[in-house]
Protein backbone atom coordinates (compact mmCIF):
# COMPACT_ATOMS: atom_id res chain seq x y z
CA UNK A 1 0.00 0.00 0.00
CA UNK A 2 2.84 2.36 0.89
CA UNK A 3 4.49 1.59 -2.44
CA UNK A 4 1.23 2.40 -4.25
CA UNK A 5 0.91 5.72 -2.42
CA UNK A 6 4.55 6.58 -3.17
CA UNK A 7 4.13 5.64 -6.81
CA UNK A 8 1.01 7.77 -7.03
CA UNK A 9 2.77 10.68 -5.37
CA UNK A 10 5.70 10.42 -7.75
CA UNK A 11 3.30 10.35 -10.70
CA UNK A 12 1.54 13.49 -9.43
CA UNK A 13 4.87 15.27 -8.99
CA UNK A 14 5.97 14.36 -12.51
CA UNK A 15 2.64 15.54 -13.93
CA UNK A 16 2.98 18.82 -12.04
CA UNK A 17 6.50 19.39 -13.34
CA UNK A 18 5.38 18.57 -16.89
CA UNK A 19 2.50 21.08 -16.64
CA UNK A 20 4.78 23.80 -15.28
CA UNK A 21 7.28 23.27 -18.11
CA UNK A 22 4.54 23.32 -20.72
CA UNK A 23 2.92 26.43 -19.27
CA UNK A 24 6.26 28.25 -19.30
CA UNK A 25 6.81 27.63 -22.99
CA UNK A 26 6.18 30.84 -24.91
CA UNK A 27 4.51 30.71 -28.33
CA UNK A 28 7.87 31.55 -29.89
CA UNK A 29 11.04 29.72 -30.70
CA UNK A 30 14.57 30.74 -29.81
CA UNK A 31 17.61 30.69 -32.04
CA UNK A 32 21.13 29.76 -31.05
CA UNK A 33 21.63 33.21 -29.55
CA UNK A 34 18.47 32.88 -27.43
CA UNK A 35 16.84 35.77 -29.35
CA UNK A 36 13.08 35.52 -29.61
CA UNK A 37 11.82 34.72 -33.11
CA UNK A 38 8.11 35.59 -33.32
CA UNK A 39 5.66 33.92 -35.66
CA UNK A 40 6.31 35.21 -39.18
CA UNK A 41 2.61 35.89 -39.69
CA UNK A 42 2.53 38.40 -36.83
CA UNK A 43 6.08 39.75 -36.97
CA UNK A 44 5.98 43.48 -37.70
CA UNK A 45 9.45 44.28 -36.46
CA UNK A 46 12.24 45.61 -38.66
CA UNK A 47 14.89 43.15 -39.94
CA UNK A 48 17.89 42.36 -37.76
CA UNK A 49 21.28 44.00 -38.29
CA UNK A 50 23.58 42.63 -41.00
CA UNK A 51 27.31 42.99 -40.32
CA UNK A 52 30.18 43.42 -42.75
CA UNK A 53 33.87 43.99 -42.23
CA UNK A 54 33.89 47.02 -44.55
CA UNK A 55 31.08 49.24 -45.81
CA UNK A 56 31.94 51.69 -48.58
CA UNK A 57 29.82 54.63 -49.71
CA UNK A 58 30.11 56.96 -52.70
CA UNK A 59 29.68 60.72 -52.37
CA UNK A 60 29.63 63.36 -55.09
CA UNK A 61 31.12 66.79 -54.54
CA UNK A 62 28.25 69.21 -53.89
CA UNK A 63 26.13 66.55 -52.20
CA UNK A 64 27.85 66.63 -48.81
CA UNK A 65 24.55 67.56 -47.15
CA UNK A 66 23.28 64.07 -47.98
CA UNK A 67 25.53 62.62 -45.27
CA UNK A 68 23.82 62.56 -41.86
CA UNK A 69 26.91 61.42 -40.00
CA UNK A 70 25.50 58.27 -38.44
CA UNK A 71 25.91 55.99 -41.48
CA UNK A 72 27.95 52.82 -40.84
CA UNK A 73 30.62 53.56 -43.46
CA UNK A 74 34.17 52.40 -42.92
CA UNK A 75 35.28 53.96 -46.23
CA UNK A 76 34.01 56.94 -48.21
CA UNK A 77 34.79 57.43 -51.91
CA UNK A 78 34.69 61.09 -52.91
CA UNK A 79 34.17 62.33 -56.48
CA UNK A 80 35.93 65.68 -56.39
CA UNK A 81 38.00 65.98 -59.56
CA UNK A 82 37.80 65.57 -63.31
CA UNK A 83 40.25 64.93 -66.14
CA UNK A 84 40.90 67.54 -68.79
CA UNK A 85 41.18 66.82 -72.48
CA UNK A 86 44.98 67.09 -72.04
CA UNK A 87 44.98 64.31 -69.45
CA UNK A 88 45.49 66.50 -66.39
CA UNK A 89 43.67 66.19 -63.11
CA UNK A 90 41.58 69.30 -62.49
CA UNK A 91 39.45 70.61 -59.69
CA UNK A 92 40.11 71.32 -56.04
CA UNK A 93 40.12 67.84 -54.55
CA UNK A 94 39.88 68.68 -50.87
CA UNK A 95 38.42 66.20 -48.37
CA UNK A 96 34.83 67.11 -47.50
CA UNK A 97 34.10 68.77 -44.16
CA UNK A 98 31.74 66.20 -42.67
CA UNK A 99 30.56 65.87 -39.10
CA UNK A 100 30.44 62.28 -37.86
CA UNK A 101 28.42 61.18 -34.84
CA UNK A 102 30.51 58.05 -34.43
CA UNK A 103 33.90 57.78 -32.75
CA UNK A 104 35.45 56.04 -35.74
CA UNK A 105 35.45 58.16 -38.89
CA UNK A 106 35.59 56.56 -42.37
CA UNK A 107 38.72 56.38 -44.45
CA UNK A 108 38.53 58.84 -47.36
CA UNK A 109 39.35 57.78 -50.92
CA UNK A 110 39.80 60.15 -53.85
CA UNK A 111 38.02 58.83 -56.95
CA UNK A 112 39.60 59.32 -60.38
CA UNK A 113 36.85 58.54 -62.88
CA UNK A 114 36.33 58.62 -66.63
CA UNK A 115 32.95 57.39 -67.81
CA UNK A 116 31.99 57.15 -71.46
CA UNK A 117 35.19 58.60 -72.96
CA UNK A 118 37.44 55.70 -74.06
CA UNK A 119 39.61 57.97 -76.19
CA UNK A 120 40.56 60.11 -73.19
CA UNK A 121 41.39 57.05 -71.10
CA UNK A 122 43.49 55.58 -73.91
CA UNK A 123 45.55 58.77 -74.05
CA UNK A 124 46.09 58.71 -70.27
CA UNK A 125 47.07 55.02 -70.29
CA UNK A 126 49.39 55.06 -73.29
CA UNK A 127 52.86 54.04 -71.99
CA UNK A 128 54.55 55.57 -75.04
CA UNK A 129 52.86 58.94 -74.73
CA UNK A 130 53.83 61.92 -72.61
CA UNK A 131 50.55 62.11 -70.73
CA UNK A 132 50.64 59.07 -68.43
CA UNK A 133 53.58 60.18 -66.29
CA UNK A 134 52.10 63.63 -65.70
CA UNK A 135 48.67 62.15 -65.04
CA UNK A 136 50.01 59.80 -62.36
CA UNK A 137 52.00 62.65 -60.82
CA UNK A 138 48.78 64.68 -60.57
CA UNK A 139 47.05 61.77 -58.82
CA UNK A 140 49.89 61.34 -56.35
CA UNK A 141 49.87 65.04 -55.51
CA UNK A 142 46.10 65.22 -55.01
CA UNK A 143 46.01 62.03 -52.94
CA UNK A 144 48.17 63.42 -50.13
CA UNK A 145 45.10 64.45 -48.15
CA UNK A 146 43.33 61.14 -48.61
CA UNK A 147 43.67 57.62 -47.27
CA UNK A 148 43.44 56.06 -50.70
CA UNK A 149 42.78 56.37 -54.42
CA UNK A 150 40.11 54.64 -56.46
CA UNK A 151 40.33 54.33 -60.25
CA UNK A 152 37.01 54.13 -62.10
CA UNK A 153 37.68 53.86 -65.83
CA UNK A 154 34.55 52.55 -67.54
CA UNK A 155 33.72 51.33 -71.05
CA UNK A 156 37.29 50.34 -71.83
CA UNK A 157 37.67 48.40 -75.10
CA UNK A 158 39.54 45.08 -74.85
CA UNK A 159 42.63 46.41 -76.61
CA UNK A 160 43.23 48.85 -73.71
CA UNK A 161 43.32 46.08 -71.10
CA UNK A 162 47.13 45.62 -71.02
CA UNK A 163 47.79 49.37 -70.78
CA UNK A 164 45.19 49.66 -68.03
CA UNK A 165 46.88 46.93 -66.01
CA UNK A 166 50.34 48.48 -66.45
CA UNK A 167 48.94 51.84 -65.37
CA UNK A 168 47.60 50.29 -62.16
CA UNK A 169 50.96 48.62 -61.49
CA UNK A 170 52.85 51.90 -61.87
CA UNK A 171 50.37 53.79 -59.74
CA UNK A 172 50.56 51.16 -56.99
CA UNK A 173 54.36 51.24 -57.12
CA UNK A 174 54.50 55.03 -56.80
CA UNK A 175 51.64 55.46 -54.34
CA UNK A 176 52.63 55.58 -50.68
CA UNK A 177 52.39 52.11 -49.09
CA UNK A 178 50.03 53.43 -46.40
CA UNK A 179 47.44 54.45 -48.98
CA UNK A 180 44.96 51.97 -50.43
CA UNK A 181 44.57 51.59 -54.16
CA UNK A 182 41.16 50.36 -55.27
CA UNK A 183 39.35 50.01 -58.58
CA UNK A 184 35.72 49.93 -59.63
CA UNK A 185 35.04 47.48 -62.44
CA UNK A 186 31.90 46.40 -64.33
CA UNK A 187 29.95 43.28 -63.38
CA UNK A 188 30.59 40.03 -65.20
CA UNK A 189 28.83 36.67 -64.89
CA UNK A 190 31.26 34.79 -67.07
CA UNK A 191 34.62 35.25 -68.69
CA UNK A 192 34.44 37.13 -71.99
CA UNK A 193 36.52 36.13 -74.97
CA UNK A 194 38.03 39.64 -74.99
CA UNK A 195 37.82 41.91 -71.98
CA UNK A 196 39.80 44.89 -70.70
CA UNK A 197 38.91 43.95 -67.13
CA UNK A 198 40.90 40.86 -66.19
CA UNK A 199 39.53 40.25 -62.70
CA UNK A 200 42.35 38.04 -61.46
CA UNK A 201 45.18 40.17 -62.90
CA UNK A 202 43.68 43.39 -61.53
CA UNK A 203 43.10 41.87 -58.09
CA UNK A 204 46.76 40.84 -57.94
CA UNK A 205 47.81 44.51 -58.22
CA UNK A 206 45.35 46.55 -56.16
CA UNK A 207 44.19 46.44 -52.53
CA UNK A 208 40.43 46.36 -53.16
CA UNK A 209 38.21 45.55 -56.13
CA UNK A 210 34.69 46.99 -56.23
CA UNK A 211 32.52 44.91 -58.54
CA UNK A 212 29.72 47.22 -59.68
CA UNK A 213 26.89 44.69 -59.52
CA UNK A 214 24.32 46.96 -61.11
CA UNK A 215 23.05 48.09 -64.51
CA UNK A 216 21.76 44.63 -65.33
CA UNK A 217 19.38 46.72 -67.42
CA UNK A 218 20.31 50.24 -68.44
CA UNK A 219 18.77 53.33 -70.00
CA UNK A 220 18.87 52.07 -73.59
CA UNK A 221 18.12 48.39 -72.86
CA UNK A 222 14.76 46.70 -72.53
CA UNK A 223 12.99 47.41 -69.21
CA UNK A 224 14.11 45.31 -66.28
CA UNK A 225 15.67 45.32 -62.81
CA UNK A 226 18.82 47.32 -62.18
CA UNK A 227 20.24 44.42 -60.14
CA UNK A 228 18.02 41.40 -59.52
CA UNK A 229 18.86 38.94 -56.75
CA UNK A 230 19.59 35.95 -59.08
CA UNK A 231 21.74 38.13 -61.31
CA UNK A 232 23.71 39.46 -58.33
CA UNK A 233 24.27 35.89 -57.15
CA UNK A 234 25.75 34.95 -60.53
CA UNK A 235 28.01 38.02 -60.51
CA UNK A 236 29.23 37.10 -57.04
CA UNK A 237 29.90 33.48 -57.99
CA UNK A 238 32.03 34.56 -60.93
CA UNK A 239 33.86 37.26 -58.94
CA UNK A 240 34.76 35.01 -56.02
CA UNK A 241 36.45 32.59 -58.34
CA UNK A 242 38.96 35.26 -59.39
CA UNK A 243 39.17 37.88 -56.62
CA UNK A 244 40.39 36.98 -53.11
CA UNK A 245 37.72 37.37 -50.42
CA UNK A 246 39.78 39.94 -48.51
CA UNK A 247 39.91 42.19 -51.60
CA UNK A 248 36.39 41.75 -52.97
CA UNK A 249 33.75 44.46 -52.47
CA UNK A 250 30.29 43.84 -53.91
CA UNK A 251 28.64 47.05 -55.08
CA UNK A 252 24.91 47.68 -54.69
CA UNK A 253 22.76 50.32 -56.40
CA UNK A 254 20.55 52.70 -54.43
CA UNK A 255 18.83 54.03 -57.55
CA UNK A 256 15.98 52.81 -59.70
CA UNK A 257 15.25 53.29 -63.37
CA UNK A 258 12.18 54.05 -65.47
CA UNK A 259 11.34 53.09 -69.07
CA UNK A 260 8.47 54.27 -71.22
CA UNK A 261 6.93 51.88 -73.71
CA UNK A 262 6.86 54.27 -76.68
CA UNK A 263 9.80 55.56 -78.67
CA UNK A 264 8.97 59.25 -78.57
CA UNK A 265 11.71 60.26 -80.99
CA UNK A 266 11.45 58.32 -84.21
CA UNK A 267 11.31 58.79 -87.97
CA UNK A 268 7.87 58.37 -89.56
CA UNK A 269 6.77 57.20 -92.95
CA UNK A 270 4.05 59.21 -94.66
CA UNK A 271 1.62 56.32 -94.10
CA UNK A 272 2.39 56.48 -90.37
CA UNK A 273 1.75 60.24 -90.34
CA UNK A 274 -1.67 59.67 -91.87
CA UNK A 275 -2.42 57.01 -89.24
CA UNK A 276 -1.53 59.46 -86.48
CA UNK A 277 -3.73 62.16 -88.01
CA UNK A 278 -6.63 59.76 -88.16
CA UNK A 279 -6.02 58.44 -84.64
CA UNK A 280 -5.67 61.87 -83.06
CA UNK A 281 -8.43 63.59 -85.03
CA UNK A 282 -6.16 66.58 -85.61
CA UNK A 283 -5.81 68.79 -88.65
CA UNK A 284 -2.31 69.76 -89.71
CA UNK A 285 -1.11 73.38 -89.72
CA UNK A 286 1.23 74.97 -92.20
CA UNK A 287 3.82 77.69 -91.76
CA UNK A 288 6.36 78.76 -94.34
CA UNK A 289 9.26 78.45 -91.89
CA UNK A 290 8.13 75.12 -90.40
CA UNK A 291 6.12 73.34 -93.04
CA UNK A 292 3.31 70.96 -92.07
CA UNK A 293 2.95 69.94 -88.43
CA UNK A 294 0.42 68.98 -85.79
CA UNK A 295 0.33 68.23 -82.08
CA UNK A 296 -1.57 65.66 -80.05
CA UNK A 297 -1.51 64.15 -76.57
CA UNK A 298 -0.99 60.47 -75.94
CA UNK A 299 -0.83 58.20 -72.91
CA UNK A 300 2.51 56.56 -72.27
CA UNK A 301 3.00 53.57 -69.98
CA UNK A 302 6.07 53.90 -67.77
CA UNK A 303 7.70 50.89 -66.11
CA UNK A 304 9.77 51.58 -63.01
CA UNK A 305 12.19 49.15 -61.36
CA UNK A 306 13.66 50.05 -57.97
CA UNK A 307 14.71 48.73 -54.52
CA UNK A 308 13.53 49.63 -51.05
CA UNK A 309 15.36 48.81 -47.81
CA UNK A 310 13.77 45.36 -47.66
CA UNK A 311 14.93 44.24 -51.11
CA UNK A 312 18.39 45.73 -50.55
CA UNK A 313 18.65 43.84 -47.26
CA UNK A 314 17.67 40.68 -49.11
CA UNK A 315 20.73 41.08 -51.35
CA UNK A 316 22.91 41.91 -48.37
CA UNK A 317 21.76 38.75 -46.59
CA UNK A 318 22.59 36.72 -49.68
CA UNK A 319 26.07 38.26 -49.88
CA UNK A 320 26.72 37.76 -46.19
CA UNK A 321 25.53 34.14 -46.24
CA UNK A 322 28.05 33.48 -49.03
CA UNK A 323 30.97 34.92 -47.12
CA UNK A 324 31.20 38.42 -48.62
CA UNK A 325 33.23 40.63 -46.28
CA UNK A 326 32.68 44.05 -47.83
CA UNK A 327 29.97 45.94 -49.73
CA UNK A 328 29.63 49.38 -51.29
CA UNK A 329 26.68 51.61 -52.16
CA UNK A 330 26.19 53.86 -55.20
CA UNK A 331 25.40 56.40 -54.07
CA UNK A 332 24.76 58.36 -50.87
CA UNK A 333 21.51 60.31 -51.02
CA UNK A 334 19.74 58.01 -53.47
CA UNK A 335 18.56 55.19 -51.23
CA UNK A 336 15.90 54.64 -48.56
CA UNK A 337 16.60 56.24 -45.18
CA UNK A 338 15.74 53.09 -43.22
CA UNK A 339 18.59 51.16 -44.80
CA UNK A 340 21.51 52.28 -42.63
CA UNK A 341 19.97 51.30 -39.31
CA UNK A 342 20.12 47.63 -40.36
CA UNK A 343 23.78 47.52 -41.44
CA UNK A 344 26.79 47.50 -39.17
CA UNK A 345 30.54 47.40 -39.71
CA UNK A 346 31.16 45.95 -36.24
CA UNK A 347 32.14 42.42 -37.09
CA UNK A 348 34.80 39.87 -36.17
CA UNK A 349 35.43 38.94 -39.80
Secondary structure as UniProt FT lines:
FT   HELIX           2..24
FT   STRAND          29..30
FT   TURN            32..33
FT   STRAND          36..37
FT   TURN            40..42
FT   STRAND          50..51
FT   STRAND          54..60
FT   TURN            61..62
FT   HELIX           64..66
FT   STRAND          75..79
FT   STRAND          82..83
FT   TURN            85..86
FT   STRAND          89..90
FT   STRAND          107..114
FT   HELIX           118..125
FT   TURN            127..128
FT   HELIX           131..142
FT   HELIX           143..145
FT   STRAND          148..153
FT   HELIX           158..160
FT   HELIX           161..174
FT   TURN            177..178
FT   STRAND          180..186
FT   HELIX           199..203
FT   TURN            204..205
FT   STRAND          208..212
FT   TURN            219..220
FT   HELIX           229..240
FT   TURN            241..242
FT   TURN            245..247
FT   STRAND          248..253
FT   STRAND          257..260
FT   HELIX           270..280
FT   STRAND          285..287
FT   TURN            288..290
FT   STRAND          291..293
FT   STRAND          302..305
FT   HELIX           309..321
FT   TURN            322..323
FT   STRAND          326..330
FT   TURN            332..333
FT   HELIX           337..342
FT   STRAND          343..344
//
